[in-house]
């Protein structure tokens, strides 16, 4: 993946410091990345982050994070403005995909890249809409909503694994405890019925994931998470194949501002898509 020729692209694995630069690029694209996402991203697969350099200067990036033996997720496919159309992105993309091996790869693709993804073997599964709005905290909190510690990590891990196409224990452990992240669970009669996380972003607070058995569970969690927003804008990425999730966002006065498509290169294991009221991140799935 290296080439020492002057003026040629050199692709290598990224460091956390590299990724903080890449996160800034994502902010410039209007993606509203979380302020402290990078360590949690690296927790799952620290080898899954790639950057391209020309004469030592960062010019391109992609992440391909492996989850177990069957699934990987691609994100952060970026080339700096002014340097696009030179093949830097494609070379970085190929290095990242090689890391996935024969795993099925998923991604959330922006509209202007979806045809390129199709040509690379990705198939459209469903749309995802980013909803944005100011949420009003309820006067009387739901008595079943509690800090996630009350559920226990084992139960949270099992619930999370049922809502995504792969197990991700290292990521989840880091995500729940990251600075500025607030995580809540809904526990009814001793049973976990959903959980959600809110975190600081560049342009708005971001909710993700928001996983719940029912709309009522998701609504209670979202209302409780709104307390942390304190009236500032909140963004949540809602899968269009869950009509109850779309209805909840719209009932809270949130408006769609950004859309992507979930795409896969092959089959993924079954998961309870009707529980997904907000995806964790568009960058990591």
C-alpha positions in Angstrom: 0.0 0.0 0.0 3.0 2.3 -0.1 4.7 4.1 -2.9 7.6 6.4 -2.3 7.5 8.1 -5.7 7.3 11.9 -5.4 3.8 13.1 -6.1 2.2 9.7 -6.0 -0.5 8.5 -3.6 0.6 6.5 -0.6 -2.2 4.6 1.2 -1.7 3.5 4.8 -3.6 2.7 7.9 -4.8 5.8 9.8 -3.9 6.8 13.3 -6.4 8.4 15.7 -4.7 11.8 15.0 -5.2 11.2 11.2 -8.9 10.4 11.9 -9.4 13.7 13.8 -8.4 15.4 10.6 -10.8 13.2 8.5 -13.6 14.0 11.0 -13.0 17.7 10.2 -13.4 16.9 6.5 -16.7 15.2 7.3 -17.9 18.3 9.2 -17.0 20.4 6.1 -19.3 18.1 4.1 -22.2 18.8 6.4 -22.2 15.3 8.0 -22.3 16.7 11.5 -19.9 14.1 13.0 -19.8 13.6 16.8 -17.2 15.4 18.7 -15.6 12.4 20.3 -16.6 9.6 17.9 -13.1 8.5 16.7 -12.0 6.4 19.8 -15.2 4.4 19.7 -14.8 3.8 16.0 -11.3 2.5 16.5 -12.3 0.3 19.5 -14.1 -2.2 17.2 -11.4 -2.5 14.6 -8.4 -0.3 14.8 -7.0 -1.7 11.6 -10.0 -0.6 9.6 -9.1 3.0 8.9 -7.2 4.1 5.8 -5.8 7.4 4.5 -4.1 8.5 1.3 -1.2 10.9 1.3 0.6 12.8 -1.5 4.0 14.1 -0.5 3.0 13.4 3.1 -0.2 15.5 3.0 -3.6 13.8 3.7 -5.8 13.8 0.7 -8.2 10.8 1.0 -9.8 8.5 3.5 -12.1 5.5 4.0 -13.0 3.2 6.8 -13.9 -0.5 6.5 -14.6 -1.8 10.0 -14.8 -5.6 10.3 -17.4 -7.2 12.6 -16.6 -10.8 13.1 -16.1 -13.1 10.1 -19.0 -12.2 7.9 -19.7 -8.5 8.0 -17.9 -5.2 7.5 -19.1 -1.6 7.2 -17.7 1.1 5.0 -17.8 4.8 5.8 -15.9 8.1 5.6 -15.2 7.7 1.9 -13.8 11.2 1.3 -11.4 13.1 -0.9 -10.4 16.6 -0.2 -12.1 19.2 -2.4 -9.9 20.3 -5.3 -8.2 16.9 -5.4 -11.1 14.9 -6.7 -11.1 13.2 -10.1 -7.4 12.1 -9.8 -8.0 8.5 -8.8 -7.0 9.1 -5.1 -10.4 8.1 -3.8 -10.6 4.9 -5.9 -7.1 3.7 -4.8 -8.0 4.4 -1.1 -11.4 2.6 -1.6 -9.7 -0.5 -3.0 -7.2 -0.6 -0.1 -10.1 -0.4 2.4 -12.2 -3.0 0.7 -9.3 -5.4 0.7 -9.4 -5.3 4.5 -12.9 -6.7 4.4 -11.8 -9.9 2.6 -14.9 -12.0 1.6 -17.2 -10.4 4.2 -20.5 -8.8 3.1 -19.9 -5.0 3.2 -22.6 -2.5 4.1 -22.6 1.3 3.7 -24.9 4.4 3.9 -24.4 6.1 0.6 -25.1 9.7 -0.3 -27.2 10.2 -3.5 -24.4 11.3 -5.8 -22.3 8.2 -5.0 -25.0 5.6 -5.2 -24.5 4.7 -8.9 -20.8 4.3 -8.3 -21.5 2.0 -5.4 -23.9 -0.1 -7.6 -21.1 -0.5 -10.1 -18.9 -1.8 -7.2 -21.4 -4.5 -6.4 -23.6 -2.8 -3.7 -27.3 -3.3 -3.8 -29.9 -0.8 -2.4 -31.7 -2.0 0.7 -33.6 1.0 2.0 -33.4 4.8 2.4 -32.4 6.6 5.6 -33.4 10.2 6.4 -31.7 12.5 8.7 -34.3 14.4 10.7 -33.4 17.6 12.5 -35.4 19.7 15.0 -35.6 21.1 18.5 -37.1 18.7 20.9 -39.1 19.8 24.0 -38.4 17.9 27.1 -41.5 16.5 28.8 -42.5 17.8 32.2 -43.1 14.4 33.7 -40.3 11.9 32.9 -41.2 8.3 32.0 -40.7 6.2 35.2 -39.3 3.3 33.2 -36.4 5.2 31.6 -33.2 4.8 33.6 -29.4 5.1 33.0 -28.2 2.1 30.9 -26.2 0.8 33.8 -29.5 -0.4 35.3 -29.9 -2.8 32.4 -26.4 -4.3 32.7 -24.0 -4.6 29.8 -24.8 -8.2 29.0 -28.5 -7.4 28.4 -27.6 -4.3 26.4 -25.2 -6.2 24.3 -27.8 -8.9 23.5 -30.4 -6.2 22.7 -27.9 -4.3 20.4 -26.9 -7.5 18.6 -30.6 -8.1 17.8 -30.9 -4.7 16.1 -27.8 -4.7 13.8 -26.3 -7.3 11.4 -23.3 -8.1 13.6 -22.1 -8.2 17.2 -20.1 -5.1 18.2 -19.2 -5.4 21.9 -15.9 -3.4 21.8 -17.6 -0.5 20.0 -20.7 -0.5 22.3 -18.6 -0.5 25.5 -16.7 2.5 24.3 -19.8 4.3 22.9 -21.8 4.1 26.1 -18.9 5.5 28.1 -17.5 8.1 25.8 -17.2 11.7 27.1 -20.3 13.7 26.5 -22.4 10.7 25.6 -25.6 10.1 27.6 -27.1 6.6 27.4 -30.6 5.6 28.7 -32.5 2.4 28.8 -36.2 1.6 29.2 -36.9 -1.2 31.6 -40.4 -2.4 32.1 -41.2 -5.1 34.7 -37.5 -6.0 34.7 -37.3 -6.4 30.9 -35.2 -4.2 28.6 -37.5 -2.7 26.0 -35.0 -0.3 24.3 -32.1 2.0 24.7 -30.8 5.2 23.2 -27.7 7.5 23.2 -27.3 11.2 22.6 -24.0 12.9 22.0 -22.5 16.3 21.0 -22.0 16.9 17.3 -20.6 19.7 15.2 -23.9 21.3 14.3 -26.5 19.6 16.4 -26.8 16.9 19.1 -27.0 13.5 17.6 -29.2 10.6 18.8 -28.0 7.2 17.9 -28.7 4.5 18.3 -32.4 4.6 19.2 -33.5 1.0 19.4 -36.9 0.1 20.9 -39.5 -2.6 21.0 -42.3 -0.2 20.2 -43.0 3.4 19.2 -44.0 4.1 22.8 -40.7 2.8 24.1 -38.8 4.9 21.5 -40.9 8.0 22.3 -40.2 7.7 26.0 -36.5 7.4 25.4 -36.4 10.2 22.9 -38.2 12.5 25.2 -35.8 11.7 28.0 -32.8 12.2 25.8 -34.2 15.6 24.8 -33.4 16.8 28.3 -29.7 16.6 27.5 -30.2 18.8 24.3 -31.5 21.7 26.4 -33.3 23.2 23.4 -30.4 22.9 20.9 -31.1 21.2 17.6 -31.1 17.4 17.6 -30.4 15.1 14.6 -31.5 11.5 14.2 -30.9 9.2 11.2 -34.2 7.3 10.6 -34.5 4.2 8.4 -37.4 4.7 6.0 -38.3 1.0 6.2 -39.6 1.6 9.7 -42.7 3.7 9.3 -43.2 4.0 13.0 -39.8 5.6 13.3 -40.6 8.1 10.6 -43.9 8.9 12.2 -42.3 9.5 15.6 -39.7 12.0 14.1 -42.4 13.9 12.3 -44.7 13.9 15.3 -41.9 15.6 17.2 -41.8 18.4 14.6 -38.4 17.2 13.1 -37.8 17.8 9.4 -35.8 15.6 6.9 -32.6 17.4 5.9 -30.3 14.7 4.4 -30.8 11.3 2.9 -28.7 8.2 2.2 -29.2 4.7 1.1 -28.3 1.5 3.0 -26.6 -0.8 0.6 -24.9 -4.2 0.9 -22.6 -6.4 -1.3 -24.4 -9.6 -0.2 -26.6 -11.1 2.5 -26.5 -10.1 6.1 -27.9 -11.9 9.1 -31.5 -11.3 10.1 -32.1 -8.5 12.6 -35.2 -6.8 14.0 -35.4 -3.8 11.7 -38.7 -2.7 13.3 -36.8 -1.9 16.5 -34.4 0.5 14.7 -35.8 4.0 15.3 -32.4 5.7 14.8 -29.3 4.2 13.4 -26.1 4.5 15.5 -24.1 6.4 12.9 -24.0 6.6 9.1 -20.2 6.1 9.3 -20.3 2.8 11.3 -23.7 1.4 10.7 
